[in-house]
Structure formats: C-alpha cells, structure tokens
Amino acid sequence: MPPKLCQLCNETRAVLKRPKTGQHICRECFYYVFETEIHNTIMEAKLFSPGDRVAIGASGGKDSTVLAYVMKVLNERYNYGLDLHLLSIDEGIRGYRDDSLETVKRNQQQYDMPLKILSYEELYGWSMDRIVEQVGRKNNCTFCGVFRRQALDRGAANIGVDHILTGHNADDIAETVLMNIMRGDIARLGRCTLITTQGEDTIKRSKPFKYVYEKEIVMYAYFKKLDYFSTECIYSPDAYRGHARTFLKDLEASRPSAIIDIIHSGEAFEVRQEVKAKAKAQTTCKRCGYMSSNELCKACSLLEGLERGMGGLAVVRGRCRGLESGRR
Amino acid sequence: MSCEDPSSARMIRSPKHLQKGTCIKCKTSKGKITIRHAVYCKECFFSFIRLKFRRGLEPYINADPLSSRTKLKASGNLTLALSGGMGSVALLDLIYSTYLTDTSPVGRMHRQKIWPQVYIVFVDLSAVYPEKDEMRDLGTQIQSLKQRYPEVEMISARIESVFDRDWWTSTGGSNVDSSSVDLKDSDLPFSSSLLHDDPVASFQKYLSSLPTSTSITASIDLFIRAILVHLASWTRSSHLLMGTSLTSLSVGLINCVSQGGGYHVHEEQEEVLDGIRIIRPLRDTSAKEVAYYAWWSGLDVPGRQRPTTLSGIKEQTRAFIFGLDRHYPSTVSAITKTCAKVEAKSSSEIVAQQCRLCRRPIQDGIDAWKHRIAIRERSATLEENPHFEASSSSLGRHLCYPCHTTLSSPNSRTSMATSNTILNLPVWTSLTPRSSSLVSNSDPISAPIPQAIEEFLLPAE
C-alpha cells in the first residue's frame, strides 16, 4: 500500500493523525498549523504591543515549556517585539519542584530568557512541605492553587512585567466550563473562556494555548525534542479535576472536536445582566491589598488558618462561604 | 495546570438519608420517599409533584404572561409529545388529571377548557432500526396507553416523514423542497444530484452518511423536534409540551454545550417556534420523582425507543448525569440553574438568519472562527484572509455551529469515507435563504513515544 500523503501539502508522507481535525499530516505541516493557529489566536485577541515585557509562567512541565519555545519562535518570526521572561514559583516540594526547576533552568539557557524564581517560603513564610505537615494531603492543593495565583502576580510585579502568559490549554478550559456549570459558579463561568483576564490591581494574564489540544502540545514537544519535566506532583498524583476531566476525555474519544465545541459554547453565552447585578462587588484584602470579594483574600484567610494551626478548617470555611454565595 | 483550582477537585458525596421519620409536610403520616434529604408521605408527595408541575406550566399558558392567572386560557390547542418514556407518560397523566377531568381541583376552578383540544403526538422511530421488532411494537403499546385518556386525540408520525414531501404538504407544510448536500467538503456544498424519492431510503442514507454516532443521535433528536413542531402547527396548537424531567434537562443542556450549542442554551430550556411555545413542565422534577409518580399512579410505561448500540456524546452525557443524580442530586439541579442564568452573547451578534436545519439562530462569524482555530488547508487564502467565510452556495453558511459540526466533525478513529457522502436534506431545508537551533536534529521517532499521542502517530512505511 503506498504511504499516505499529507492532507495539507499533498507532497510529503503523513506521519501523524491530528487530534484536533483527524487529518493525516506530515511533520512540517503539523509545525505550521500548530504555530500558525497560536499566532492567529494572538493576533485576533491583540494580545501584545511592541515593547511589552512579558513573563511566561514556567513550571518545567510540557505546557509551559512548549509555550516558552513557541513564544520565542513567534516573537522572532512575526516581530512581536516582546521582551520575554521566565517566571517560576517554587512551592517548596522536595523531590518534585526542585527537579522541575532544574528543567526550567535548562530552558533558560536553551531559550536565552531571563528567569526569576520566587518561593512560597519567601512570599508567605510557608513551604508546601510544611503546609502538608499541618493540613495533610487532603486539602493541600487548595493552598497551592491560591498561593500560586498571587505568587505569579507578585513575581511579575517584582520583575516589572506588564503581562503574564500561562500554559492553560484547550482541555483545561473545556474542563473548567463543565466544572463551572456543574457547580453553579456563574462568576467563573463568565470569565473562564476569556483569553485575557485582568483585575483592577492585577497584572494582565493571557492563555495563548486556549485553542490548543493537550495531545498536540505533547506531540509538538515530542517531535521538537523539547526538554520538559513530566512527573506529577507528589502531593496530588490524582489532582485532576475528578469527574469533569474523566467525562471530557470520554467525550473527546467520541468526537475529537468536543473540546473545541465546549469552548465555543462557553464563548457563545454570557451571564444575564440581572444575575451580574446581584454579584458581590470586588474589593481589596485588608491584610495584603490583593483583590478580594471578602475582607480577607483567600490566600490571607488560608494563611491565618495556618498561623493558628487550623489550616484544614480554613479550607472548609472557605468552601462553606462559596456555597453560601452560590446560593445567593 | 490541572491543580489551578483544586478546591473543587473532588466532590463531597452526599450523605444517604434513610427513609424514616414522619412526612416533612403533613408531619403526621409515615414518610415513604426521600427527595433531596426531605421525607414525604405518599399523599404529600403527589401534591408536591402536582404543585411543581403547575408551577412549571401555568405561568406560560396565557398568551400574555402578565395577565391575571386566575383564568387560564390558551390561545390555541395543546400538543403533547409522547415518546413512551417515563416523563411523557407521567406528563400526560398530570395534564389529564389536572385539567381535563371535572373531579380535579383545577378542573372545577376552570369550568371552561384551557385548550379547546389536546393532541398527543407519537413519532415512530422504527426506521432507525428496522430489524428490531420491539421498535415496531411500541406504536401498539402507545395506542393502548391512549385508551386511558379518552378526551385526547392521538397523531402518529414516522421519523422518515422529514424526507416525505407528500406527507409534509398534507400536514400543512409549505415551501417544501428537495435538495442534497455533499459531506466530503467541510463547507457542505449543495449537490445538484437528487438521490431518490423514497423517504425511508433517504432517511437511512442520511443516517449512514453521518460521520459519528453523536451526529446520528443529534439528527434523530432534531428530526423528532421538527416533526413535533410541524404537527403542533398543523393542529393549531399554542403549546407543545415535552415530558423532560430535571435530570433529562440537565442531560440535554450538557449535551448541547458539549456539541457547541452554547448559543442555544436558552432555546434548550424554552423556546417559541412558529408561534408555538415549547414548554417542559417537569423541568423541576427529577427522574426519580417522575419514576415514583408513575409507579404509585399505576401508569403503564411502554419505554422509549432508545438506540442501545450508539455511544455518542448524548449517551455518554446521559450515563454521566444519571450517575451524578444517584450520588450528587444537587449537582444535577445546579446544572439547570446555572444554565438558566446565562444567555446568548450580545444580541447585536445575531444575524437575521435561522439555521436551515434546526431553525435556531445562527451566531455570526462561525466560519472565520473555525478556520482560525483549526487550519484545515494550507492555502494562501487562509493566511491572507483570516476572516474567512464559506461560499453562500454551500449549506455550511446557513447552519448553526452544532448543526455544522454534526455534519462535518470526524471521528477520532475513522475519517469520513470518500464515497457515500452525498445525501438528501430534510424537506424544510430549502435552497432559498430564509430571512432572518533550539531543536535537536535527531530523529524523534527513536525517542520513546508519550502514551497520550501513541494512537495518533502513523506507522512508518
């Protein structure tokens, strides 16, 4: 049987079946469509202006490694005129984050970008290892997620960048749409498909991989031989978002376009005006000045719990508050 | 990225409540059923279900919803969709016992009939699986079920009627046309060749040409809805009622979102088409409550014609939501509540055009969006013109996002066959538009292949 030709160029032998479209394509065409689609996303959303100082949130994992590589390629190819930096957060997890940070340090050399590493220890006085000692493994991801979000903002302010890029991919976003519908989180549902989010006092955050399938990121890293760290966090080996992720994978197996279809759905609707009007107004945290919808921001209320030796209770209280506000 | 918002990583399983204690309502009788942590006796359960049913229907009966609700009067007849499933059978019984018998409290209150005539419409799906006898038997069972409700009139239609111009015209349809489309091209160009005139053959060819199981289920649902609306219009009905329970509505909403129908989330809950208001009066009643109502009322439920061999998005969503309903019932109701709080993004984006297939509004800029986020051809046109639009002589231009995806999205394992791609379109789909050096040079194949992408890599020669 003659080899299948690439369905895009009709010249070279196809080497892969594209997860997003099902087309059989060659390696060069895969690079072309992968990079061009990201460029299209950036241009359509007008993400950058020449001279912008942009930090790439780098964990050493596949998403952020591919993001750093692709941003460097596109910045040079299309003359975006960006000043790219790598920004890493050290959560203080021995045997996991220390290894992945080694990967980020190698990426810094490979991509020739300045790197800034900020640790939870210096920002909050707590490392994740110590938090887990106090709260156990059950709720530790809550601390990590809340602290990381603030840490990235503080790190970005520290190195004077205007914009943070994160490696959230299409699978993450589709999963978030489903999660927010299922838990009735209207506020997050309204903004989870936005490519860029920015609070009054926070730095602009964007997701250039918004329409990129996770499988294609893995494929791109594999073909380009990119250097990334692929171990799951030791404190949350199953920290996938449970039901929604499993369900999404089933849908994708049934119809590969399901991921992009869900994102399209999320972009097509918006929260009704009358519901928006009832939403809680955003204020600032009395302790640290970070944006918050309560007196204390989530990070500060978690820290307060830790300082009192009641970290686990802070998570439960936070959830109850969330449920109450959901009911309202 | 997966642990960005980990507080929601695991859902807390709801505690199981034993059916014990006295009824929460009358506080005297022994509890018989637990609904969302509350115990009800049989009598209070029935009044609770009737209350929810009336609350889901009566505000929508009068043409002017602001008029006084003391006198309910519809502007036309009533059509009730009867699939044979639990929801539609229970709905028929509730309609009959609440509004059509003089013994009922509302019947006494409203001496005049709310609807001059009540019809039930059954759509026979035996053409979907012609080899299955049970599909054919259902029509007979529905006929015998109807005997219980003498004042309602029954109309049967066959699913393949959507390709039958004679039937469509004889039941009041106009502007019927025959056209065909080629699925090989994702723009879906109209084809000049009409295949055959036999409705069954056209219907079966249509289903067999569709790319995925999801598309087959979506098309069957779309045809059923089209027939129901068409017959409701023919019977001069002002209301078309569906027996969709809260659980089924959640399935429908997640199914709609998963197929890219976010723009139609409102229509999925309630819509007005050809002046007919489509209502789901059981949308606040869970599948469990509907099942208990049917069981305790001694209703004979024939069961729906549900294809068991398909495993598309709707079937997966159904399994997922019914699983949630067992252990996390509040999540199921949260889905409907969340979807009730959203609407299609800014009406200015709406083009005065209806989807040629489902007749729901088409969102602007779909073609450009699809071509921008998933490049399917390496032509100069795409690079130079990111605001791509499909040709106006193609069906793709006149379809909403979910309908276009239904006809064009391929399966992960099988790419669309090169033959067998031209199919006839349903009769209402007329041709005239409706108004409205960082990289290593070594061979990557020699490196271990990540498991996630293994199945997508083609074997070497």
Interface residues (C-beta under 8 A of the other chain):
Chain A: P3 K4 L8 C9 R13 A14 V15 L16 K17 R18 P19 K20 T21 G22 Q23 H24 C29 Y32 V33 T36 E37 N40 T41 M43 E44 D63 Y69 K72 Q110 Y111 N139 C141 T142 C144 G145 R148 R149 T166 G167 H168 N169 D172 T176 V177 L178 M179 N180 I181 M182 R183 G184 D185 I186 L189 G190 Y211 E214 K215 V218 M219 Y222 F223 K224 K225 L226 S230 C233 S236 A239 Y240 R241 G242 H243 R245 F247 D250 L251 E252 A253 S254 R255 P256 S257 A258 I260 D261 I262 H264 S265 G266 E267 A268 F269 E270 V271 R272 V275 V315 G318 R319 G322
Chain B: M1 S2 C3 E4 D5 P6 S7 S8 A9 R10 M11 T212 S213 T214 L253 I254 C256 V257 S258 Q259 G260 G261 G262 Y263 V265 S311 G312 I313 Q316 T317 F320 L324 T331 A334 I335 K337 T338 C339 K341 V342 E343 A344 K345 S346 Q363 W369 R372 I373 A374 I375 R376 E377 R378 E383 P386 Y401 P402 T405 S409 P410 N411 S412 S415 L438 V439 S440 S442 P444 A447 I449 P450 A452 I453 E455 F456 L457 L458 E461
